Amino acid sequence: MKSIAPKERNRRKPNLYRLLAVGFALIILTGAILLTLPVSSAEGISTPFEDALLTATSATCITGLIVYDTATHWSLFGQAVILCMIQVGGLGFMTLGSALVLLLKRNGTVSDRKQIAEALNTSDYQTATQTMKHVLAGTAAFEGAGAIILSARFIPDFGFAGGVWRGVFTSISAFCNAGFDLFGTIQPFSSVTAYSDDLVVNLTLSGLIILGGLGFLVWEDLYTNHSWKKLSLFSKTVLIVSGSLILLGTVLIFTLEYTNPETLGELSLRNKLLASFFQSVAPRTAGFNSIDLAATTESTQVLIIILMFIGASSGSTGGGVKVTTVAVLGAAMKSVLRGEKDATLFKKRISADTVNRALTLLFFPLILVLAGSVAINVAEPDVSFMEAMFECTSAFATVGLSMSVTPTLSLFSKIIDILLMYLGRVGMLTVSYALLTDRRKRRNTLRYPEGDILIG
């Protein structure tokens, strides 16, 4: 029997990152086909494939950009398909795949164990198994609690069946940072603007968005280590930066929109604070809005673009370039300004390789977003550059907020949205794992002579 050389065996081993990309693509394609069926629309007619594809991509990539109002265009079957794609996209294809392997094979093969550990970004199979169980249990607990609270609030408005369905749908959508909603029966594309002054709805959704945006790794760290001193550098950074961004965003939105009669101007002080807080949380990266974003000032729109671009935490249901990337670059900037040799966070030195990777993870999305914005601005005469930038940032960061532009886009611009959403959820995730995982780093043995170049 012919033996297989080690190199040949390595080539035949399934590529985890290719599996991730292909898996998401297949889920999107399957969802798009289901959404084109007449049974998926409320009127019983077939939905154009490009619109179904954009919706399926938006749901699977947990974005929230939509061509049709979810509540009025899609039937109960169509809404259920969208919700399933949101849940799969939120938990992650590899997490669910790993759970399936455990369920079907129990302990699995050595290769299965290694793949599962890598998929969950843990060092060994036992830790990965424990982490996955906590992820699934935590997800069920958080989404279940949110569904109960929201259902109780929506039943008086929509009846028992309508209230429960909206409670379940909205809870999963919020926790997965998707931004899809079923409130279009009040007013199409209105998101949660009808509940801008509702304390229960706003705080429940905000809590679910924050929990989903912190990420599974932070959950596990908090569950294992109950002391701040014992938390990992990653968890400390995520918690501090996320909290700071929410607070800063709340203050700035409150200040910038305080007198705007079309947003916060007509609200009471309590409701202004509530709406400002919610609109600071939602861009990271949920896609709900309690005020009309198209009516906000340009300064607020720029602020929301920045919040969307930063996004949530690595290993979370959110997108963006991630808070830790921004934290590392901030630490590097501080070290340069102070004339220090090393970038540090919480008295821990950050390696030069990590700083370089963070720069890559910042500029690659920036170039894509700018290119997409220019393309849409040129292709759509009625779309301003600010609206195009808002749209593309929202797509790539998998947020879903829009200035009412998405339904008006041409096929060319919809394709840009689809590609940006896919790259934002799958491409950058794959690239990030490839760049930040030392085990997969190819060490270059060739080094050129050092040269000097003027900068600044």
C-alpha positions in Angstrom: 0.0 0.0 0.0 1.4 3.4 -1.0 2.3 5.6 2.0 1.4 9.2 2.1 4.2 11.6 2.8 3.8 14.1 5.7 3.7 17.1 3.3 0.9 15.4 1.3 -1.1 14.6 4.4 -0.8 18.3 5.4 -2.0 19.4 2.0 -5.0 17.1 2.3 -6.0 18.3 5.7 -9.1 20.5 5.6 -8.3 24.2 5.9 -10.2 25.6 8.8 -10.4 29.1 7.4 -11.5 28.0 3.9 -14.2 25.9 5.6 -15.4 28.9 7.4 -15.6 31.1 4.3 -17.3 28.3 2.2 -19.6 27.4 5.0 -20.9 31.0 5.3 -21.3 31.3 1.5 -23.4 28.1 1.4 -25.6 29.3 4.2 -26.1 32.6 2.4 -26.9 30.9 -0.9 -29.3 28.4 0.7 -31.1 31.3 2.5 -31.3 33.4 -0.6 -32.9 30.5 -2.5 -35.5 30.0 0.2 -36.3 33.7 0.3 -37.0 33.8 -3.4 -39.8 31.2 -2.9 -43.3 32.6 -3.0 -44.0 31.1 0.4 -41.4 33.4 1.9 -43.2 36.7 0.9 -46.4 38.0 2.6 -48.0 38.4 -0.8 -47.1 35.0 -2.1 -45.0 36.2 -4.9 -41.3 35.4 -5.8 -38.8 37.9 -4.5 -36.0 39.0 -7.0 -32.9 36.9 -6.4 -30.5 39.9 -5.9 -32.8 41.3 -3.2 -33.1 37.8 -1.5 -29.3 37.5 -1.7 -28.7 40.8 -0.1 -31.2 40.0 2.7 -29.7 36.5 3.2 -26.2 38.0 3.3 -27.3 40.7 5.7 -28.9 38.1 8.0 -26.1 35.5 8.0 -23.5 38.2 8.4 -25.7 39.7 11.2 -25.8 43.1 9.6 -29.4 44.3 9.3 -29.3 46.2 5.9 -32.5 45.5 4.1 -34.2 46.2 0.8 -37.7 45.3 2.1 -39.3 45.9 5.5 -38.9 42.6 7.4 -42.4 42.8 9.0 -44.4 43.7 6.0 -42.7 42.0 3.0 -41.8 38.6 4.4 -44.3 35.9 5.5 -43.9 34.1 8.8 -41.9 31.4 7.0 -39.6 34.1 5.5 -39.1 35.7 8.8 -38.3 32.3 10.3 -35.7 31.7 7.6 -34.1 35.1 8.4 -34.1 34.4 12.1 -32.4 31.0 11.6 -29.7 32.7 9.5 -29.2 35.4 12.2 -28.7 32.7 14.8 -26.3 30.7 12.8 -24.4 33.9 11.8 -24.3 35.1 15.4 -23.0 32.0 17.0 -20.7 31.4 14.1 -20.5 28.6 11.6 -17.5 26.9 13.2 -19.0 27.0 16.7 -22.2 25.3 15.5 -20.1 22.9 13.4 -18.0 22.0 16.4 -21.1 21.4 18.5 -22.5 19.1 15.8 -19.2 17.1 15.7 -19.4 16.6 19.5 -23.1 15.7 19.3 -22.6 13.1 16.5 -19.1 11.7 17.4 -19.0 12.4 21.1 -15.2 12.6 21.6 -14.3 12.7 17.9 -11.0 12.0 16.2 -7.7 13.7 17.1 -8.1 15.8 13.9 -11.7 16.8 15.0 -10.4 17.8 18.4 -7.7 20.0 17.0 -10.1 21.7 14.6 -12.6 22.4 17.4 -9.9 23.9 19.6 -8.7 26.1 16.8 -12.3 27.1 15.9 -12.9 28.4 19.4 -9.5 30.0 19.7 -8.5 27.8 22.7 -5.3 25.9 23.4 -6.7 22.4 23.9 -9.8 20.3 23.2 -11.0 20.1 26.8 -11.0 23.8 27.2 -12.7 24.2 23.9 -15.4 21.8 24.9 -16.0 23.6 28.1 -16.0 27.0 26.4 -18.5 25.8 23.7 -20.9 24.5 26.3 -20.7 27.8 28.1 -21.3 29.7 24.8 -24.4 27.7 24.0 -25.8 27.8 27.5 -25.0 31.5 27.8 -26.6 32.3 24.5 -29.8 30.4 25.3 -30.0 32.1 28.8 -29.5 35.6 27.5 -31.7 35.3 24.5 -34.4 33.5 26.5 -34.4 36.1 29.3 -34.6 38.9 26.6 -37.4 37.1 24.8 -39.5 36.8 28.0 -39.0 40.5 29.0 -39.7 41.8 25.5 -42.7 39.5 24.9 -44.3 40.7 28.1 -43.8 44.3 26.8 -45.1 43.6 23.2 -48.1 41.4 24.0 -50.3 44.5 24.9 -49.4 46.1 21.6 -49.5 43.1 19.2 -51.6 40.4 20.9 -50.2 37.2 22.5 -48.9 35.5 19.3 -47.7 38.7 17.7 -46.1 39.9 21.0 -44.3 36.6 21.7 -43.0 36.3 18.1 -41.7 39.9 18.2 -40.1 39.3 21.6 -38.3 36.1 20.4 -37.2 37.6 17.1 -36.1 40.9 18.6 -34.2 39.3 21.4 -32.2 37.0 19.1 -31.6 39.8 16.6 -30.3 42.1 19.4 -28.1 39.5 21.1 -26.6 38.5 17.7 -26.1 42.3 16.9 -28.2 41.8 13.7 -30.6 44.8 13.8 -33.5 43.1 12.1 -36.9 44.0 13.5 -40.6 43.4 13.1 -42.0 46.8 13.8 -42.7 47.8 10.2 -46.4 47.2 10.9 -46.3 50.5 12.9 -44.3 52.2 10.2 -42.1 50.5 7.5 -38.3 50.7 8.2 -39.0 52.4 11.5 -36.8 50.1 13.7 -37.5 50.8 17.3 -38.3 54.6 16.9 -41.8 53.9 18.3 -40.2 52.8 21.6 -37.6 55.6 21.9 -39.0 56.6 25.3 -39.7 53.0 26.6 -37.2 52.2 29.4 -37.8 48.4 29.3 -37.3 48.0 25.6 -34.3 50.3 25.4 -32.4 48.8 28.4 -33.2 45.2 27.4 -32.0 45.7 23.9 -29.0 47.6 25.0 -28.1 44.9 27.5 -28.4 42.2 24.9 -26.4 44.1 22.4 -23.6 44.8 24.9 -23.5 41.1 26.0 -23.3 39.9 22.5 -20.7 42.5 21.6 -18.4 41.6 24.5 -17.8 38.2 23.0 -17.5 34.6 24.1 -13.9 34.8 25.3 -14.7 37.6 27.7 -17.7 35.7 29.0 -15.5 32.7 29.7 -12.9 34.8 31.4 -15.5 36.5 33.6 -17.1 33.1 34.5 -13.7 31.6 35.4 -12.1 34.6 37.1 -14.2 36.6 39.4 -11.5 39.1 40.2 -10.4 42.1 38.1 -6.7 41.3 38.8 -7.2 37.7 37.4 -8.8 38.8 34.1 -6.7 38.5 31.0 -5.3 41.5 29.2 -7.7 40.9 26.4 -10.8 41.0 28.7 -9.6 44.1 30.6 -9.0 45.9 27.3 -12.4 44.9 25.9 -14.3 46.0 29.0 -12.5 49.3 29.5 -12.6 50.4 25.8 -16.2 49.2 25.3 -17.4 51.1 28.4 -15.5 54.2 27.4 -16.9 54.2 23.9 -20.4 53.8 25.1 -20.0 56.6 27.6 -18.3 59.0 25.2 -20.8 58.2 22.5 -23.7 58.9 24.8 -22.3 62.3 25.9 -21.5 63.4 22.3 -24.8 62.4 20.8 -26.7 64.0 23.7 -24.7 67.2 23.1 -24.8 67.3 19.3 -28.5 66.4 19.0 -29.8 68.2 22.1 -31.6 71.0 20.2 -32.3 69.1 17.0 -36.1 69.2 16.7 -36.1 66.2 14.4 -34.2 63.9 16.8 -33.8 64.7 20.5 -35.1 68.3 20.6 -38.7 67.5 21.4 -37.9 64.8 24.0 -37.8 65.2 27.8 -34.4 65.2 29.5 -34.9 61.6 30.6 -35.8 60.5 27.1 -32.9 62.5 25.6 -30.5 60.6 27.8 -32.2 57.3 27.1 -32.1 57.8 23.3 -28.5 59.1 23.4 -27.4 56.0 25.4 -29.2 53.6 23.1 -27.9 55.2 19.9 -24.4 55.0 21.3 -24.8 51.3 22.0 -26.5 50.3 18.8 -23.7 51.2 16.3 -21.5 48.5 18.1 -22.8 46.7 16.0 -26.5 46.1 16.2 -28.3 48.2 13.6 -31.3 49.3 15.6 -32.1 53.0 15.8 -34.5 54.8 18.1 -34.1 58.2 16.3 -34.2 59.1 12.7 -30.5 58.9 11.6 -31.1 60.7 8.3 -32.3 63.7 10.4 -29.2 63.8 12.6 -26.5 66.4 12.2 -23.4 65.6 10.0 -21.3 65.7 13.2 -23.4 62.9 14.7 -23.3 60.9 11.5 -19.5 61.1 11.5 -19.5 60.0 15.1 -21.7 57.0 14.3 -19.5 56.1 11.4 -16.5 56.0 13.8 -18.4 53.9 16.3 -19.5 51.5 13.6 -16.0 51.2 12.2 -14.5 50.4 15.6 -17.2 47.8 16.3 -17.3 45.2 19.0 -14.9 42.7 20.5 -13.0 39.8 18.8 -14.9 36.5 19.1 -18.2 38.3 19.5 -21.4 38.6 17.5 -20.4 42.1 16.4 -18.2 43.3 13.6 -15.9 46.3 12.9 -12.1 46.4 13.2 -12.6 45.5 16.9 -11.9 47.5 20.1 -8.7 45.7 20.9 -7.2 46.7 17.5 -8.0 50.3 18.3 -6.6 49.9 21.9 -3.3 48.5 20.6 -2.9 51.3 18.1 -3.8 53.9 20.8 -1.1 52.3 23.0 1.4 52.5 20.2 0.6 56.1 19.5 1.0 57.0 23.2 4.4 55.3 23.3 5.6 57.2 20.3 4.5 60.6 21.7 6.1 59.8 25.0 9.3 58.6 23.4 8.9 55.2 24.9 10.4 52.1 23.3 7.4 49.7 23.8 3.6 50.0 23.6 2.0 48.9 26.8 -1.5 48.1 28.1 -2.2 47.5 31.8 1.6 47.3 32.4 1.9 44.6 29.8 4.2 45.1 26.8 2.6 44.8 23.3 4.9 43.2 20.7 5.9 45.0 17.6 4.3 42.2 15.5 0.9 42.8 17.2 1.1 46.5 16.5 1.9 45.8 12.8 -1.0 43.4 12.6 -3.3 46.0 14.2 -2.2 48.5 11.5 -3.0 46.0 8.8 -6.4 45.3 10.3 -7.2 49.0 10.4 -6.1 50.1 7.0 -7.4 47.1 5.0 -11.0 47.8 6.0 -10.5 51.6 5.6 -9.4 51.2 2.0 -12.3 48.9 1.3 -14.9 51.2 2.8 -13.5 54.3 1.0 -13.4 52.4 -2.3 -17.0 51.2 -1.8 -18.1 54.7 -0.8 -16.6 56.3 -3.9 -18.1 53.6 -6.2 -21.6 54.0 -4.7 -21.4 57.8 -4.8 -20.5 57.7 -8.5 -23.1 55.0 -9.4 -25.9 56.6 -7.5 -26.5 60.2 -8.4 -29.0 60.8 -5.6 -26.7 59.4 -2.9 -24.3 61.8 -1.2 -20.8 60.8 -0.3 -21.7 61.0 3.4 -24.7 58.6 2.8 -22.5 56.3 0.8 -19.8 56.3 3.5 -22.4 55.6 6.2 -23.8 52.7 4.1 -20.5 51.1 3.3 -19.2 51.4 6.9 -22.4 49.9 8.2 -22.1 47.0 5.7 -18.4 46.2 6.3 -18.7 46.6 10.1 -21.9 44.4 9.9 -24.0 47.0 11.7 -27.1 47.5 9.6 -27.8 51.2 10.3 -28.7 53.1 7.2 -29.8 56.6 6.2 -32.7 55.1 4.2 -30.4 54.5 1.2 -30.4 50.6 0.9 -33.8 50.2 -0.7 -33.0 52.7 -3.4 -29.7 51.2 -4.6 -29.0 49.8 -8.0 -27.9 46.2 -8.7 -24.2 47.4 -8.9 -24.4 49.1 -5.4 -26.3 46.1 -3.9 -23.4 43.9 -5.0 -21.0 46.2 -3.3 -23.0 46.0 -0.1 -23.1 42.2 -0.3 -19.4 41.9 -0.8 -18.6 44.3 2.0 -20.9 42.4 4.4 -19.4 39.1 3.5 -15.8 40.4 3.8 -16.7 42.1 7.1 -18.1 39.0 8.7 -16.1 36.3 7.0 -13.1 37.7 5.2 -11.8 39.9 8.0 -12.5 37.2 10.6 -10.5 34.7 8.5 -7.7 37.2 7.9 -7.6 38.2 11.5 -7.3 34.6 12.7 -4.6 34.0 10.0 -2.6 37.0 11.1 -3.0 36.8 14.9 -2.5 33.0 15.3 1.2 32.4 15.9 0.9 28.7 15.1 0.0 29.6 11.5 2.5 32.3 11.0 5.1 31.5 8.4 8.5 32.7 9.5 10.5 34.4 6.8 14.1 33.3 6.8 15.1 35.9 4.3 16.0 39.4 5.8 17.1 42.4 3.8 19.6 45.0 4.9 18.0 47.7 7.1 17.4 51.0 5.4 16.5 54.5 6.6 13.6 56.5 5.3 12.2 59.8 6.4 8.6 59.9 7.7 6.4 62.6 9.2 
